[in-house]
Amino acid sequence: MKNNQSIWTKMANSATVKAIIIGVLILLMFIPINMIRSLIYEREHSSKSVGHEISSKWGNQQTLTGPVIVVPFKYNRMDNHVLKEVNDLAYFLPEDLDIETRLDPEILYRSIYKMVVYQSDIKVNGSFTQPDFNDLGITPTSIDWENAFISIGISDMRGIRSSIIFDWNGTGREVNPGSSNHLIKSGVNVKIPLSSSAPKDTKYTFKFDIVLNGSQGIFFTPVGKTTHLSMTSKWNSPKFDGAFIPEKRTIAPQGFTAEWNVYNYNRNFPQMWAGNEYDLDASEFGAYLLIPVDHYQKSERSVKYAIMFIALTFLVFFLVELISRKRIHPLQYLLVSIGLILFYSLLLALSEHMNFNLAYLLSALSIILLITGYSWSIFRTKKQTALMGIFLTALYIFLYTILQLEDLALLIGSVGLFIALAVVMYISRKIDWYRNQSEDEPIS
């Protein structure tokens, strides 16, 4: 009986057994960590759902395309050995297109969630030349000049907040809903007077203003042979995206300005064609209005380091246990790990109601004080308790640094782990790993 007790006592005091138990506890911590990660995804999904709901009522991301001249024509085609007359459309793009837009941003709230929206004041002007069907191989008699029209693409028609007056060669023309063609799926159209008798060098000018509500971003399609876009806004966190970036940009606390110049040879479609051969979407460009701090993304990134935090904290406790005469029960390791995981839940909850940096500070301080106070009940010495508090403080400062330096996170994290490993090797260099721990004999 005494032999059995002696064996169990040696196993319980064995550094190897204790290391195995700690390793198992670390592996078990993957379960609550994945639960926290799932909670972050769930909250982020809820935020996006609320954002989509706000967008659906205010106006979604807007894309303005055009104007484009559309001219119907007919041609004959053999179908099952039967000659049939087919209706089709020819498209002609502007020679020059100048767009000036001003974005007035606003943040809308729904419960604890928020969404950036805007109202855009857009002024468009430019010119066309007389459509020339010779290069398209279409016979003049098959062209329906009387039903020619202008098509303007607006991706979300619900965002229109003003009447549109389309000026064609100095004369206002009525604007009708619907794109009436396959190239532009959503928008308005304007019937225009074109004639086959007009000289080829005839120039038509146009201009129109439109006020559009939208959310997140606004984009434009460079349909002009030369397209110039200028954009101004009071929003100071833009993200320029799409097929082209601005040639000039200025971002300041008061807002941003940007200018684009795009030429016809920068894109993958010509100035004129017939049928549905080309797609304009790939050439869109513009800007997103970003909310500066994405706390869900930062919370998710912080969770990636949870296992490292738990492993390093356990390692410090284990080294103190080996070097000193204090024995730490596996249940105490478990309670400490739960405290470390609670940090991520606190961070997520607080960051939904306040600035992320403040949420991080409060969460980190809470966990540092909690575990440091608990360490006193384990070690009963000021030196070891203070050591644990300093270690945890350094750990959370290290994590905060990684979160701020997103592009350098891998480098800083790798260097930090290397330093931690070097310190552990140095401290544990004199430990006799084959000796059992007892109340009166430290393992060192």
MOPE-V359357 format. One record per residue. PHI is phi in whole degrees, 0 to 359 (999 if undefined). Layout:
phi->{PHI,PHI}
//
This chain:
phi->{999,295,294,297,297,296,296,295,296,296,296,295,268,288,296,295,297,298,296,295,299,297,299,295,299,297,295,295,291,299,294,294,297,295,294,296,297,296,295,298,299,295,293,295,297,297,297,293,297,295,299,295,294,296,298,295,265,272,146,281,305,257,229,256,235,109,281,229,281,239,236,288,208,235,208,262,219,280,226,56,66,241,280,238,269,242,269,213,232,248,241,228,261,293,287,220,219,239,236,237,227,240,254,253,278,204,256,256,248,223,61,269,261,220,215,271,234,208,241,252,253,246,241,236,210,170,207,242,253,305,304,245,273,299,290,266,70,254,290,302,289,267,270,261,296,295,255,293,209,261,243,236,272,228,295,234,295,294,278,293,237,203,288,255,254,262,265,242,56,86,240,289,240,288,256,245,287,102,274,59,201,275,289,249,278,220,163,231,224,225,285,232,274,236,222,291,276,291,301,295,268,296,246,244,259,213,198,200,243,211,251,237,271,203,220,68,207,222,225,224,253,279,277,283,301,230,244,241,232,240,224,228,197,275,283,253,229,274,231,280,217,104,287,223,257,293,288,230,207,223,240,224,303,276,142,220,227,207,224,238,228,236,249,298,277,275,241,252,212,275,277,207,194,237,90,250,283,242,236,270,299,293,258,295,210,168,212,261,258,268,282,307,246,258,291,292,295,292,296,295,294,293,296,300,261,297,297,299,298,296,297,294,294,300,297,296,300,295,295,298,296,288,283,268,258,270,255,247,284,305,296,291,300,296,296,296,295,296,299,296,288,301,305,290,293,297,299,297,295,289,291,284,241,208,303,300,298,292,299,295,300,295,295,296,299,299,288,299,295,297,286,296,298,292,298,299,291,269,274,62,227,294,297,290,293,297,301,294,296,295,299,296,299,297,296,284,294,299,296,298,297,297,294,282,261,300,290,257,300,296,296,297,297,294,297,298,294,298,296,299,297,297,295,298,299,292,293,267,293,257,285,268,288,265,265,278,272,225,294,249,221,289,269,198}
//
